[in-house]
Amino acid sequence: MKRFWALFIARNKEFYRDRAAFGWNLFFPVIVIFGFAFAFSGGNQNLYKVGVFNEPGTHPVNAFTQTQYVDFVTYPELQPALERLRHQQLDMVIALGQKNQYWINESSPKSYLMERVLKGSESGSVPSNFEKQAVNGKEIRYVDWLVSGMLSLNIMFSALFGVGYTIVRYRQNKVLRRLKATPISAFEFLTAQVASRLILILGVSTVVYFGCNSLLHFQMLGSYLDLFIVLVLGAVCLISLGLLVATRSASEEFASGVVNLITWPMMFLSGAWFSLEGANPWLRKFALIFPLTHVIDSSRAIMTEGARISELGAHLIPLGLMTALFLVLSAYLFKWE
């Protein structure tokens, strides 16, 4: 335990003395969360844009122009509006006067929908075989949806670069060769690296979450304990993946390339920035091979849907299996030299 504790303390000191790495882990997710909160916090919820041309000398009133969530832009001339419609910068153009007309872009899905809305506004009713029902609920802001992805991304970068890249640097700088000459075993060294990085990741993530939450007030429908368990398991899994990268890598350049090869697909295909619900089914299945996908989906389900830990077996079981696989391979393949 003395050897383990010495390695644990040394790695922690190395982290917080590196101000660049410490600042990146602490402030990058904060900047991103507040940036997206500011960018998407406006009250403008218009989903479609329609150009309106009023014939000179007329002031027509049309029920369609009272449609909510549609931005109606008035044009003094018809031709510029049609040009913007041609390039799908407008979803529809209407001309109001003695003879009402409308134009759509037949290659635009939004134009098709606006045409249906226009025809519905003219009839003023829904088909008789439909009965209206309604539900009420609190809106989930984009920042509420985003925060789980940002926390998970920060864990991923901190785990892969903070463990895998660091051990490769130790190997290249002959630090591992010196440690090999001491009574320290490979198991003690690797477990100290995992424990140190896990504590640092959880500490930084806690500060980031509650610091941002004090100002943005994230929606949290589930249990903080369940969220903590998911983040711990996800962090251990990603740290184990970082160890696997570092087992045989001989240079920082090679390790950096491998880490980037791993992180870039996970960053864009794990649902951190945008939902994959409407994506190709094969792409959604492919995304399940990434640990980050399971971490994000689990934490987001807890925060925005109130899911319990017992309901997340489809994500937690693969995370556990990946963690065991990465740790076994790391221990088997690890070399000091």
C-alpha positions in Angstrom: 0.0 0.0 0.0 2.9 2.4 0.6 4.2 1.9 -2.9 0.7 2.3 -4.3 0.0 5.4 -2.2 3.4 7.0 -3.3 2.5 6.5 -7.0 -1.0 7.8 -6.4 0.1 11.0 -4.7 2.9 11.6 -7.3 0.4 11.3 -10.2 -2.0 13.7 -8.6 0.7 16.3 -8.0 1.8 15.9 -11.6 -1.7 16.6 -12.8 -2.5 19.7 -10.8 1.0 21.2 -11.3 0.4 21.0 -15.1 -1.7 24.1 -15.3 -2.5 23.7 -19.0 -3.9 20.2 -18.5 -5.7 21.2 -15.3 -7.3 24.3 -16.9 -8.4 22.4 -20.0 -10.1 19.7 -17.9 -11.8 22.2 -15.7 -12.8 25.1 -18.0 -13.3 23.5 -21.4 -16.7 21.8 -20.5 -17.8 24.9 -18.6 -17.1 27.1 -21.6 -18.9 24.7 -24.0 -22.0 24.3 -21.7 -22.4 28.1 -21.2 -21.7 28.8 -24.9 -24.5 26.4 -26.0 -26.8 27.6 -23.2 -26.3 31.2 -24.5 -26.6 30.3 -28.2 -29.9 28.2 -27.8 -31.6 30.1 -24.9 -33.4 32.6 -27.1 -37.2 32.7 -27.1 -37.4 32.5 -30.9 -38.9 29.0 -31.6 -39.8 29.6 -35.3 -39.2 26.4 -37.2 -40.1 27.6 -40.7 -39.6 30.7 -42.8 -42.1 32.0 -45.3 -41.7 35.0 -47.6 -44.7 37.2 -48.0 -45.4 39.6 -50.9 -48.3 42.0 -50.6 -49.6 43.4 -53.9 -49.3 47.2 -54.0 -52.4 49.0 -52.7 -53.8 46.0 -50.9 -53.7 45.0 -47.2 -55.0 41.4 -47.2 -55.6 39.4 -44.1 -55.0 35.7 -44.3 -55.4 33.0 -41.6 -52.2 31.3 -42.7 -50.1 34.3 -41.7 -51.3 33.9 -38.1 -49.7 30.5 -37.8 -47.4 30.2 -34.8 -43.8 29.1 -35.0 -43.5 30.3 -38.6 -41.4 33.3 -39.4 -43.2 35.5 -42.0 -40.8 37.8 -43.8 -42.3 40.6 -45.9 -40.6 41.3 -49.3 -41.3 44.5 -51.3 -40.7 42.5 -54.6 -41.6 39.0 -55.5 -38.5 38.0 -57.4 -36.0 38.2 -54.6 -38.2 36.0 -52.4 -38.5 33.4 -55.2 -34.7 33.3 -55.5 -34.3 32.6 -51.8 -37.0 29.9 -52.1 -35.0 28.4 -55.0 -32.0 28.0 -52.8 -34.1 26.7 -49.9 -33.4 29.8 -47.8 -37.2 30.1 -47.6 -39.6 27.3 -47.2 -42.5 28.9 -49.1 -43.4 32.2 -50.8 -47.0 33.6 -50.8 -48.4 36.5 -52.7 -51.5 38.1 -51.1 -53.8 40.5 -53.0 -56.8 40.2 -55.3 -55.5 36.7 -56.3 -53.7 34.8 -53.6 -50.8 32.5 -54.8 -48.1 30.4 -53.3 -44.8 28.9 -54.4 -42.9 25.9 -53.0 -39.6 24.3 -53.7 -40.5 20.7 -54.7 -37.1 19.4 -53.6 -37.5 20.8 -50.0 -39.2 18.7 -47.3 -40.0 21.8 -45.4 -41.9 23.2 -48.4 -44.0 20.1 -48.5 -44.9 20.5 -44.9 -45.7 24.2 -45.3 -48.0 23.4 -48.2 -49.9 21.0 -45.9 -50.1 23.7 -43.2 -51.4 26.2 -45.7 -54.2 23.8 -46.9 -55.1 23.0 -43.3 -55.4 26.7 -42.4 -57.8 27.2 -45.3 -60.1 24.4 -44.1 -59.9 25.5 -40.5 -60.5 22.0 -39.2 -59.0 18.5 -38.8 -60.4 15.4 -40.5 -63.5 14.1 -38.8 -61.9 10.7 -38.0 -59.3 12.4 -35.7 -60.1 13.3 -32.1 -57.8 15.9 -30.3 -55.9 14.9 -27.2 -53.3 16.9 -25.3 -50.4 16.4 -22.9 -48.5 18.9 -20.8 -44.9 18.8 -19.6 -41.9 20.9 -18.9 -39.6 21.6 -21.8 -36.2 20.0 -21.8 -33.7 22.7 -22.9 -30.9 21.8 -25.2 -28.4 22.6 -22.4 -30.2 20.0 -20.2 -29.8 17.5 -23.0 -26.2 18.5 -23.7 -24.7 18.5 -20.2 -24.5 14.7 -19.9 -22.6 14.6 -23.2 -20.2 17.3 -22.1 -19.5 15.5 -18.8 -18.9 12.3 -20.7 -16.7 13.9 -23.3 -14.6 15.5 -20.6 -14.2 12.1 -18.9 -13.2 10.5 -22.2 -10.5 13.1 -23.0 -9.2 13.1 -19.5 -9.1 9.3 -19.4 -7.5 8.6 -22.7 -5.0 11.5 -22.8 -4.4 11.6 -19.1 -3.6 7.9 -18.7 -2.6 6.4 -22.1 -0.6 9.4 -23.3 1.1 9.9 -19.9 2.2 6.3 -19.7 3.6 6.4 -23.2 5.5 9.6 -22.2 6.9 7.7 -19.1 8.1 4.9 -21.4 9.7 7.3 -23.9 11.4 9.3 -21.2 12.8 6.1 -19.5 10.7 6.6 -16.4 9.2 3.2 -16.7 12.6 1.6 -17.0 13.6 3.3 -13.7 10.4 2.1 -12.0 11.0 -1.4 -13.2 14.2 -1.4 -11.1 12.2 -0.7 -8.0 10.0 -3.2 -6.0 7.0 -1.7 -7.7 5.0 -4.3 -9.7 3.1 -3.6 -12.9 -0.2 -4.2 -11.1 0.6 -1.6 -8.5 1.7 0.9 -11.1 -1.4 0.4 -13.3 -3.9 0.4 -10.4 -2.3 3.6 -9.0 -2.7 5.3 -12.4 -6.4 4.1 -12.6 -7.2 5.3 -9.1 -5.5 8.6 -9.5 -7.2 9.5 -12.7 -10.6 8.2 -11.5 -10.4 10.5 -8.4 -9.3 13.5 -10.5 -12.0 12.9 -13.2 -14.8 12.6 -10.6 -13.6 15.6 -8.7 -13.4 17.8 -11.8 -16.8 16.5 -13.1 -18.4 17.3 -9.8 -17.1 20.8 -9.7 -18.1 21.4 -13.4 -21.6 20.0 -12.9 -22.5 21.8 -9.7 -20.8 25.0 -10.7 -22.8 25.2 -13.9 -25.9 23.9 -12.3 -25.9 26.8 -9.8 -26.4 29.2 -12.7 -28.2 27.1 -15.4 -30.3 24.9 -13.1 -30.2 21.7 -15.1 -33.2 19.4 -15.1 -32.5 16.4 -12.9 -35.4 13.9 -12.8 -33.4 10.9 -11.5 -31.1 10.1 -8.6 -27.7 11.7 -8.2 -26.4 8.4 -6.7 -27.4 6.6 -9.9 -25.7 9.3 -12.0 -22.6 8.9 -9.9 -22.5 5.2 -10.4 -22.8 5.5 -14.1 -20.1 8.1 -14.4 -17.8 6.0 -12.2 -18.3 2.9 -14.3 -17.9 4.9 -17.5 -14.7 6.6 -16.2 -13.1 3.2 -15.2 -14.0 1.8 -18.7 -12.4 4.7 -20.6 -9.4 4.8 -18.3 -9.0 1.0 -19.0 -9.1 1.8 -22.7 -6.4 4.4 -22.2 -4.3 1.8 -20.5 -4.8 -0.5 -23.4 -3.5 2.1 -25.8 -0.4 2.6 -23.7 0.6 -1.0 -23.2 2.8 -1.2 -26.2 3.0 2.3 -27.7 6.6 3.4 -28.0 6.2 7.1 -29.0 4.0 9.9 -28.1 3.2 10.6 -31.8 1.9 7.0 -32.3 -0.1 7.1 -29.1 -1.6 10.5 -30.0 -2.6 9.2 -33.4 -4.3 6.1 -31.9 -6.1 8.2 -29.3 -7.3 10.6 -31.9 -8.5 7.6 -34.0 -10.5 6.4 -31.1 -11.9 9.7 -29.8 -13.0 11.3 -33.1 -15.6 8.6 -34.0 -16.8 8.5 -30.4 -17.1 12.3 -30.2 -19.4 12.5 -33.2 -21.2 9.1 -33.2 -22.0 8.7 -29.5 -24.8 11.3 -29.3 -22.9 13.9 -27.4 -23.8 16.8 -29.7 -26.9 15.6 -31.5 -29.4 12.7 -31.2 -29.0 9.6 -33.4 -32.7 8.7 -33.2 -33.3 9.6 -36.8 -30.1 8.2 -38.2 -29.6 5.0 -40.2 -30.3 1.9 -38.0 -26.9 0.5 -38.9 -25.2 3.6 -37.7 -27.1 3.5 -34.4 -26.0 -0.2 -34.0 -22.4 0.7 -34.9 -22.4 3.5 -32.2 -23.1 0.9 -29.6 -19.5 -0.5 -29.8 -18.3 2.8 -28.2 -18.2 3.0 -24.4 -19.0 6.7 -24.6 -22.4 5.9 -26.2 -23.4 3.8 -23.2 -22.2 6.4 -20.7 -24.0 9.3 -22.5 -27.3 7.4 -23.0 -27.3 6.2 -19.4 -26.5 9.5 -17.8 -29.0 11.3 -20.1 -31.7 8.9 -19.3 -31.2 9.4 -15.6 -31.2 13.2 -15.9 -33.9 13.9 -18.4 -36.2 10.8 -18.1 -35.8 9.9 -14.4 -34.5 6.4 -15.2 -33.3 4.1 -12.4 -30.0 2.2 -12.4 -32.0 -1.0 -12.6 -33.5 0.1 -15.9 -30.1 0.7 -17.6 -28.8 -2.9 -17.9 -28.6 -2.6 -21.7 -25.9 0.0 -21.2 -24.3 -0.9 -18.0 -23.7 -4.6 -18.8 -21.7 -3.8 -22.0 -19.8 -1.1 -20.1 -18.8 -3.7 -17.5 -17.8 -6.3 -20.1 -15.7 -3.7 -22.0 -14.0 -2.7 -18.8 -13.1 -6.2 -17.9 -11.8 -6.9 -21.4 -9.7 -3.7 -21.5 -8.2 -4.4 -18.1 -7.3 -8.0 -18.9 -5.7 -7.1 -22.2 -3.8 -4.2 -20.6 -2.4 -6.4 -17.9 -1.4 -9.1 -20.4 0.2 -6.8 -23.0 1.8 -4.2 -20.7 5.6 -3.9 -21.0 7.9 -1.6 -19.0 10.3 -1.2 -21.9 
